[in-house]
Amino acid sequence: MATTGAVLRIQLLGPVRVWRDGAETPLGPPKQRAVLSLLASRPGDVMGVENIVDAVWGSDVPRTAVNGVHTYVAGLRRALEPGRTGRSSGAVLTSESGGYCLRVDPADVDVTLFHRTLEAARRSRGQGDVSATLRLYGQALSYWHGEALFGVPGPFAAMERDRLRDLRLTVVEEWAADMLAAGHHAELVTELPGAVSEEPLREKLRWLLILALYRSGRRAHALWMYEETRDLLVRELGIEPGVDLRTLHERILTGHPELLAPGDGTEAPLPAYRSGPLPGTPAPARLPPLAPGFVGRTKELARLEEAMRGESARGGPATPVVVVGGTAGVGKTALVLQLAHRLIDRFPDGQLYVDLGSGDPERGPVSAGHALEQLLGGLGVDGARVPPDRAARTALYHSLLRGRRMLVVLDDAHSAEQVRPLIPRGPSGVLATSRRYLGELAAHEGAHLDVVGPLTPAEGTRLLALLSGRRQEELSPAAGRLVALCGGLPLPLRVVAQWLAANPRTPLSDLVEQHPALRDGPGVSAGGAPMGGFRVTEAS
């Protein structure tokens, strides 16, 4: 917490602004505001310089980025503590080991106040105090003054904008549902259209507005709004309205008594709204086939399954994310697909899969925008109706998965920035593999990171025997040496097993002598060197 005596107030829910003792202070250029936004989002936490560089520049990092961070920090210190002497580090924005920390009271940042008030509203909602609940929801929404982090550049700001925007619309839905239950439908007719225009494909907002119109005696307008919604969904996404909108439409047509507004101040429960796929609509099943001859990994599977189920069981707005790391060829993909099949019962709305590695070193990894296009295709969105820009694709993807228990598998991720837009909000789950350490996902998305190692000698020998068609005793004792030469990596072992199956009369001991690539060790074998007519490709 700051010790200067000055009262700071920081706004992130809108244009980024700071008031010092009631007077607004200029914050400098956009990237300087980006540094402040990151630090103010986590007051009291030390942010490393490398993390700040990633947050502000992402993958497009200039050579001057580190010096740029120091320059922006110096500029922020002049803005936040104008009386500070030139050489002192200051009490508000302090230098820590390898990074910087914004030492302000979290209650001086509007994002913190928004989250705290929202938690209080949800507690009050559970206790049935309608009046207090509506007051707290209204207070939470009053902290917003436009798009969060408006105009702030960088991947952190972009992801935080999307996250906060989605959360705000969820809060609007919760508030509107309570307003309807309390009989305040007339107010909603004027309040909800703004949110609907902001997120026109968000079906629950439209459901709430249609019901508010009907309860306000505007039956014809409610029916017109449904037809407009249906036309929009068919035109933009090629899909019909969800089961809840269709049911509401049918009940309006028949004048179902469940839709009647409460009278005489009596609270009336809302008709049920259930997110999820339409009855009879097949859930996507996009997982690749399991690798033949999967062996071992008993402890790893148990550990990862416990992590995934444990994260999922916590509930709340955070999506469970598990990232499996390890060297090329160690079998990350095979392990994650085994885990995914074990978890199918936890995610009944389907499974999506996308390979984030292009397989071509010259092309580089698949962009998040292209990955979103593939995922939207898996959700049934016609290619001609996929939005052109990444932000719109992200919003549509999150909207379609809202409230659904979908398992998303992201293979061969190259960076946290590539993965973040692909993480849905809510009860879905994400399994990812990567050859890189994605610490940013743990820090900002609460991801569980795990590293898988090579197979044991016994497991490697079992894999050779299973895939080559030879008995384990037939492979010994040369098998142990071969497993060691392959580094215990399943990928080169599978290639060796294929060679053995194609050459059943060749003794295993001869293979080591005939193929120098094996003597060079697993790095060559796993990295793509020719080996006995086979080329080991990257498919970890």
PABAVO-701535 format. One record per residue: residue in three letters; y, x negated, z negated of N, C-alpha, C in turn. Coordinates in steps of 0.2 Angstrom, whole numbers, plus 5000, padded with zeros to 4 digits. Example, Ala and Ser with C-alpha at 12.3 -4.5 7.8 and 13.67 -1.06 7.14 Angstrom:
2
ala497249344961497849384961498449344961/ser498949364965499549324964500049364961/
***
This chain:
540
met499449965000500050005000500649965000/ala501149985004501749945004502149934998/thr502449874996502749864990503549854991/thr503849864997504549854998504949904995/gly504649964993505050014991505350064996/ala505350045002505450095008504950145009/val505150205010504650255012504550265019/leu503950245021503750255028503450315030/arg503550345036503150405038502950395045/ile502350395047502050375054501850435057/gln502050455063501750505067501350475073/leu500750505073500250485079500050545083/leu500150605080499950675083500550695087/gly500650655092501250675097501550605099/pro502150595101502350535103502350485096/val502150425097502150385091502850365089/arg502950385082503650375079503550355072/val504050325070504050295063504750315060/trp504750335054505350345050505350305044/arg505850265043505950225037506550255033/asp506350275027506850305022507250365026/gly506850405030507150465033507450445040/ala507550385041507850365048507350335053/glu507350365059506850335064507050265066/thr506550225066506550155068506250145075/pro506650115080506350095086505750055086/leu505250065090504550035090504449985095/gly504849985100504749935105504349955111/pro504049905115503749925121503049965120/pro502749995125502150035124501549995121/lys501449935123500849895120501049885113/gln501649875111501749865104501649925100/arg501749985103501550055100500850055100/ala500450025105499750035105499449995099/val499749935097499549895091499649935085/leu500249965084500350005078499950065078/ser499750095083499350155083498650135081/leu498350085083497750055080497750045073/leu498250005071498249985063498450055059/ala498850095062499050155058498450205057/ser497950205062497350245062496950225057/arg496950165054496550135049496950105044/pro497350135040497850105036497450075030/gly497550005028497249975023496649935026/asp496449945032495849905035496149845039/val495749795038495949735042495649735049/met496049735054495849735061495849665064/gly495349635066495349565069495749565076/val495949505077496349495083495949515089/glu495349495089494949515095494849595096/asn494749625090494749695091495349725093/ile495949705091496549725094496649715101/val496449655103496449645111496049695114/asp495349705112494949755115495249825115/ala495649845110495849905109496449915114/val496849865115497449875119497349855126/trp496949805128496849785135496149805138/gly495649815134494949835136494649775140/ser494349795146494049735149494549695154/asp495149725155495649685159496049645154/val495849595151496149555146496549495150/pro497149485149497549425152497449365147/arg497549305150497449245146497949245140/thr498549285141499049285136498949335130/ala498349375130498249435126498349415119/val498049365116498049345109498849325107/asn499149295111499849275110500249345110/gly500049385115500349455115500349495109/val499749495106499649525099500049495094/his500149435093500549405088501249425090/thr501449425096502149445098502349515096/tyr501849565097501949635095501949645088/val501549605084501549605077502149585074/ala502449535077503149515075503649565076/gly503649595082504049645083504049705078/leu503349725077503249785072503549765065/arg503449705063503749685057504449685056/arg504849675062505549675062505749755061/ala505349795064505449865064505349895057/leu504749875055504549915048504849885042/glu505049815042505349785037505949745039/pro506549775041507049745044507349695039/gly507249695033507549645028507149585027/arg506549585030506149535029506349465032/thr506249415028506549345030506049325036/gly506249285040505949265047505249235045/arg505149195040504549155039504049195035/ser504249245031503749285027503349335031/ser502749345029502249385032502349455031/gly502749475026502949545025502449575020/ala502649635018502149675013501849735016/val502149755022501849815026501349795031/leu501549745035501049725040500849655038/thr500249645035500149585032499649545037/ser499649475036499149435040498549425035/glu497949435038497349425034496949375038/ser496349365035495849315038495649345045/gly495949315050495749335057496049395060/gly496549425056496749485059497349515055/tyr497549575056498149605053497949675049/cys498349695044498249755041498849785039/leu498849855041499449895039499349925032/arg499749905028499649925021500149975019/val500050035021500450095019499950145016/asp500250195012499850245009499550285015/pro498950305015498650345021498950415021/ala499250435016499550505016500250495020/asp500450435021501050435025500950435033/val500350445035500150445042499950515043/asp500150545048500050615049499350635051/val498950585054498250595056497850605049/thr498050565044497650575038497850635035/leu498450665035498650725032498250785036/phe498250775042497850825046497150835044/his496750775044496050775042495950805035/arg496450785030496350805023496450885023/thr496950905026497150975026496551015029/leu496250995035495751025038495151025033/glu494950975030494450975025494551035020/ala495151035017495351085012495251155015/ala495451165022495351235025494651255026/arg494251205027493551215028493151235022/arg493351195016493151215010493351285008/ser493951305009494251365007493851425011/arg493751405017493351455022492651465019/gly492351415016491651425013491651465007/gln492251465004492351504997492551574998/gly492751595005492951665006493651685005/asp494051635003494751645002495151645009/val495151705012495451715019496151695019/ser496551715014497251705014497451625013/ala497051595009497151525008496951485014/thr496351505017496051475023496551475028/leu496851535030497351535035497951495034/arg498151495028498751455026498651375028/leu498051355025497851285026497751265034/tyr497451315037497351295045498051295048/gly498451335046499151335049499451275047/gln499451245041499751185039499451125043/ala498751125044498451075048498751065055/leu498751125058499051125065499751115065/ser500151115060500851105060500951035061/tyr500550985059500650915060500650895067/trp500450935072500450915079501150925082/his501350875086501950885090501850865097/gly501350885100501150865107500550825107/glu500450795113499750755114499750695109/ala499250685106499150635101499250565105/leu499550515102499750455105500050455112/phe500450505113500750515119501050455122/gly500850435128501150375132500850305130/val500450305125500150245122499650215127/pro499650155129499150125134498550105130/gly498050085134497450055131496850095130/pro496250075130495650115129495550145122/phe495850115117495750145110496150205110/ala496850205113497250265113496950315117/ala496650295123496350355127495750385124/met495350345120494750385117495050425111/glu495450395107495750425101496150495103/arg496450495109496750555112496250605113/asp495750585116495250635118494850665112/arg494750615107494450645101494850685097/leu495450675096495950715092496050775096/arg496150775102496250835106495650885105/asp495050855106494450905105494450935098/leu494650885093494550915086495150965085/arg495750955088496251005087496051075090/leu495751075096495551135099494951165095/thr494551125092494051155088494351195082/val494851155079495251185073495551255076/val495851255082496151315084495651375084/glu495051355087494551405087494351435080/glu494251385075494051405068494651455066/trp495251435067495851475064495851545068/ala495751545074495751605078495251655076/ala494651625074494051665072494251695065/asp494551665061494751685054495351735055/met495751725060496351775061496051835063/leu495551835068495251895070494851935065/ala494551895061494151925055494651965050/ala495251935050495751965045496152015048/gly496052035055496352085058497052065061/his497151995062497751975065497751965072/his497452015076497252005083497952005087/ala498452045085499052045089499351975089/glu499351935084499651875084499351825089/leu498651835089498251785093498451795101/val498551865103498751875110499351835112/thr499751815108500351775110500151695108/glu499751685104499651615102499051575106/leu498551615108497951585111498051565118/pro498451595122498551575129498751505130/gly499151475126499351405127498751365126/ala498351375121497751335121497251345126/val497151405129496751415135496951385141/ser497651385142497951345148497851275147/glu497851245141497651175140496951155142/glu496551195140495751185141495451245144/pro495651255151495451325154494651325154/leu494251275154493551285154493151295147/arg493551295142493251305135493151375134/glu492551395135492351465135492451495128/lys492351465122492451495116493251515115/leu493651475117494351495117494551565121/arg494251565127494251625131493951685128/trp493351675125493051725121493451755116/leu493751715112494251735106494851775109/leu495151745114495651785117495451855120/ile494951855124494751915126494551975121/leu494251945115494151995110494852015106/ala495251965106495951985103496352035107/leu496252025114496552075118496252145118/tyr495652145117495252215117495452245110/arg495452205105495652235098496352255098/ser496752225102497452245102497652305107/gly497052345109497152395113497252385121/arg497152325123497252305129496652285133/arg496252345134495552335136495552315144/ala496052345148496052325155496252245155/his496652225151496852155151496252105149/ala495952135144495352095142494752085148/leu494652145151494252145157494452095162/trp495152095164495452055169495351985167/met495451965160495351895158494651875159/tyr494151915158493451895159493351885166/glu493551925171493451915178493751845180/glu494351835177494751775179494351715176/thr494051715170493551665168492951655172/arg492651705174492051705178492251665185/asp492751685188492951655194493151585194/leu493451565188493651495187492951455186/leu492551475182491851445181491451435187/val491451485191491051485197491451435202/arg492051445203492451395208492451325206/glu492551315199492651245197491951205196/leu491451245193490851215191490251245194/gly490351295197489751325201489251355196/ile489451385190489051415185489351475183/glu488951525180489151585178489351575170/pro489751625168489951625160489351625156/gly489351595150488851585145488651655143/val488051655139487851715137488251755132/asp488651725128489151755124489751795127/leu489951755132490551795136490251855140/arg489651845143489351905146489151955141/thr488951945136488851995131489452035128/leu489951995127490652025125490852065131/his490852045137491052085143490652155143/glu489952155142489552215142489752255137/arg489952235131490052275125490752305126/ile491252265129491852295130491852355135/leu491352345140491252405145490952465142/thr490552455137490252515134490552535127/gly491152495125491452515119491052505113/his490652455112490252445107490652445100/pro490352475095490752485089490852415085/glu490352365087490452295083491152265085/leu491452285091492052255093492652285090/leu492552335086493152365084493552325078/ala494152335078494552295074494552325067/pro494652285062494552305055495252355053/gly495152405049495652445048495852445040/asp496452465039496652475031496552405028/gly496652345031496652285028495952265027/thr495452295029494752275028494552225033/glu494152175030493952115034493352135038/ala493352125044492752135049492452075051/pro491752065051491452005054491552005061/leu491551945064491551935071490851945074/pro490851965080490151965084489951895084/ala489351875084489051815084489251775091/tyr489451715090489551665095489151605095/arg488651605100488151545099488251505106/ser488451445104488451395110487751375112/gly487751355118487051325121486951355128/pro486451335131486251355138486051435138/leu486151455144485951525145485251535144/pro485051595142484351605142484051605149/gly483451575149483151565156483351515160/thr483951475158484151415161483751355159/pro483451325164483051265162483451205159/ala483251185154483651125151483451065155/pro484051025156483950965160483350915156/ala482950885160482450835158482450775162/arg482950735161483150675165482850615163/leu482450615158482150545156481650515161/pro481750455162481250415166480550425163/pro480050405167479350405165479250355160/leu478850355155478650305150478350245154/ala478450185151478150125154477350135152/pro476950115157476250115156476050055151/gly475550065147475350015143475749995137/phe476150045134476650025129476250005123/val476349945120475949925114476449905108/gly476249905102476549885096477249925095/arg477649895092478349915090478249975085/thr477749975081477650035076478250035071/lys478449975068478949965063479649985066/glu479749955072480349965076480450045077/leu479950075080480050145081480150185075/ala479750175069479850205063480550195061/arg480850135061481550125059482050155063/leu481950155069482450185074482450265073/glu481850295073481750365072482050385065/glu481950355060482250365054483050365054/ala483350315058484050305058484350365062/met483950385068484250435072484150505069/arg483650515065483550585062484050585056/gly484150535053484550535047485250545049/glu485550515054486150525057486250595059/ser485750625062485750695065485850745059/ala485450725054485450775048486050775044/arg486450725045487150735041487550785044/gly487550805050487950855053488650835054/gly489150875054489850865055490050845062/pro490650825063490850815070490650755073/ala490350705069490150645072489450655075/thr489350625081488750625085488350565083/pro487650575081487250515080487150475086/val487350405085487250355090486850305088/val486350285091485950225090485950175096/val486050115095486050065100485550015099/val485150005103484549955103484749895107/gly484849835104485049775107484449725107/gly484549675111484049625112484149585119/thr483749535120483849495126483549525132/ala483649505138483349535144482649525143/gly482249575145481549575146481149585140/val481549605134481249615128480949685127/gly481049725131480749795131481249845128/lys481849835128482349885125482249955128/thr482249965135482150025138481550065136/ala480950025137480350055135480350085128/leu480650045123480650065116481050125116/val481650125119482050185118481750245121/leu481450245127481150295130480550325126/gln480150285122479650305118479950345112/leu480550315110480950355104481150415106/ala481450415113481750485115481250535116/his480650515118480050575118479850595111/arg479950555106479750575099480250625097/leu480950615099481450655097481650715101/ile481250735106481350795110481350855106/asp480950865101481050925096481650935093/arg482050875092482650875088483250895093/phe483150895099483650905104483350955110/pro483251015108482951065112483351085118/asp483951065119484351085125484351035130/gly483950985130483750945136483950875134/gln483750835140483850755139484250735146/leu484750695145485050665150484950585150/tyr484950555156484850485156485350455162/val485650395160486050365165485950285164/asp485850255170485750175170486450145171/leu486750115166487450095166487450025169/gly486949995171486949925174486749935181/ser487149905186487049925193486449885196/gly486249835192485649795195485949745201/asp486549745202486849705207487449665204/pro487349595202487849555199488449555202/glu488549565209489149565212489549635211/arg489149685211489449755210489749755202/gly489349725198489549735191489249805188/pro489449815182489149875178489449945181/val489049995180489350065182489950085178/ser490450105181491050125178490850195174/ala491250205168491150265164491250325169/gly491750325173491850375178491350395182/his490950345185490350355189489850385185/ala489750355179489250375174489350455172/leu489950475171490050545170489950585176/glu490050565182489850605188489050615188/gln488650565186487950575186487750615180/leu488050615174487850655169488050735170/leu488650745173488850805175488350835180/gly488150795185487650815190486950845186/gly486750805181486250825177486350885173/leu486950905172487050965168487151025173/gly487051015180487051065185487751075188/val488251025187488851035190488851015198/asp488951055202488951035209489450975211/gly489150925215489550865216490250875219/ala490350925223491050945225491450975220/arg491250995214491651015209491750975203/val491550905204491650855199492350835199/pro492750835194493450815194493550745197/pro494050735200494150665203494350615198/asp494650625192494850575188494450575181/arg494450515178493950505172494150555167/ala494750555165494950605159494750675160/ala494750695166494550765168493850775167/arg493450725170492750725169492550715162/thr492850675158492650675151492750745147/ala493350775149493450835146492950885148/leu492750895154492250935156491550925153/tyr491350855153490750835150490650855143/his491250845139491250865132491250935131/ser491550975136491551045135490851075136/leu490551055141489851075143489351065137/leu489451005134488950995129489151015122/arg489751045121489951065115489451115112/gly489251105106488851145102488051145104/arg487951105109487251095112486951035109/arg486251045107485850985105485550955111/met485850905114485650865120485550795118/leu485050765120484950695119485150655126/val485650605125485950575130485650495129/val485350475134485050405134485450365139/leu485850305137486250265141485950195141/asp485650175147485250115147485750055150/asp485650005147485949935149486749945149/ala486949965143487749965142488049895142/his488649895145488949825145489549815140/ser489849875138490349875133490449935130/ala490749935124490949995120491450045124/glu491850015128492350045132491950095137/gln491450065140491050095145490650155142/val490450155135490050205132490450255129/arg491050245126491350295122491450355126/pro491650365132491850425135491150465136/leu490550435136489950465137489650495130/ile489950485125489750505118490050575117/pro489550635117489850695116489950705109/arg490350765107490550775100490050835098/gly489850825092489450885089488650865088/pro488250915089487550905087487150865092/ser487350845098486950805102486850735099/gly486450695103486350625100486350575106/val486450515104486450465110486050405108/leu485650385112485250325112485450275117/ala485650215116485850165121485450105120/thr485450065125485249995125485749945128/ser485749885126486249835128486049765126/arg486249725131486049655129486649625126/arg487149655124487749635121487849665114/tyr488149635110488249665103488849715103/leu488749775103489249825103489549845096/gly489849795093490149805086490649865086/glu491049865092491549915092491349985091/leu490650005093490450065093490250085086/ala490050025082489850035075490550055071/ala491050015073491650025069492050085070/his492050115077492450165078492050235079/glu491350225081490950285082490450295077/gly490350245072489850255067489150245070/ala489150205075488450195078488050145074/his487350165074486850125071486650065076/leu486750005074486549955079485849915076/asp485449905081484749875079484549825085/val484249775083484049725087483349715088/val483049725093482249715094482049645096/gly481549625093481349555095480749555099/pro480449495101479849485105479249515102/leu478749525106478049555104477749495100/thr477349515095476949465091476349445096/pro476049385095475549355099474949405100/ala474749445095474249495095474449555100/glu475049575099475349625103475349605111/gly475649545112475649515119474949515122/thr474449495118473849485121473549555123/arg473649605118473449675120473749705126/leu474449685127474749705133474449675139/leu474349615139474049585145473349615146/ala472949625141472249655142472349725145/leu472749765142472849835144473049845152/leu473549795154473749805161473449765166/ser473049715164472649675169471949695170/gly471749745165471049765166470549715163/arg470749665160470249615157470249635149/arg469649605147469449615140469849565136/gln470049575130470449535126470049465125/glu469449475123469049415122468949365128/glu469049405134469049365141469649325141/leu470249345139470849315139470949255134/ser470649255129470749205124470349145126/pro470549085124471149075119471749065123/ala471749055130472349045134472849095133/ala472649155131473149215131473749195126/gly473549165120474049155115474549105118/arg474349055122474749005125475249045130/leu474949085134475349125139475849165136/val475649205131476149245127476749205125/ala476549145122477049095119477549075125/leu477249055130477649035136478049085139/cys477849145138478349205140478749225135/gly478749195129479249205124479049275121/gly478449305122478349365119478749425122/leu479049415128479449465131478949505135/pro479049575134478549615138478649615146/leu479249605148479349605155479049545159/pro479049485157478649435160477949445159/leu477749465153477049475152476749535157/arg477149585158476949635163476849605170/val477349565172477249525179476649485179/val476449445173475849405173475249455173/ala475249515170474749555170474549585177/gln475149595181475049625187474649565192/trp474849505191474549455195473849445193/leu473649455186472949445184472549505187/ala472849565187472449615190472349615197/ala472849575201472749565208472249505210/asn472149465205471749405205471249405200/pro470749455200470249455194469849405193/arg469749355198469249305197469549235195/thr470249235195470549175193470649175185/pro470349115182470449115175471149115172/leu471249135167471949135164472249065163/ser471749025161472048955160472348925167/asp472048945172472248915179472948945180/leu473149005178473749035179474348985177/val474248965171474848925168474948855172/glu474348825174474448765178474748775185/gln474548835188474748855195475448875195/his475748895190476448925191476948895186/pro477348845189477848805185478348845181/ala478448905184478948945181478748965173/leu478148975172477948985165478048935161/arg477948865163478048815159478748805157/asp479248835161479948825160480148875154/gly479748915152479948955147480149025149/pro480249075144480449145145481149155148/gly481549105147482249115150482249115158/val481849075161481749075168481349135170/ser480849155167480349205169480749275168/ala481149285163481449345162482049355166/gly482349295168482949305172482949305179/gly482349315182482349325189482049275193/ala481749225190481449165195480749195198/pro480649165204480049185207479449165203/met478849205203478249185199477649205203/gly477349165207476749185210476749245215/gly477349245219477449295223477749355221/phe477849355214478249405211478949385209/arg479449425209480149415206480249455201/val480349425195480449465189481149495189/thr481249555189481849595190482149615183/glu482749625182483049645176482949715174/ala482449725170482249795168482049795161/ser482549775156482349775149482349835146/
***
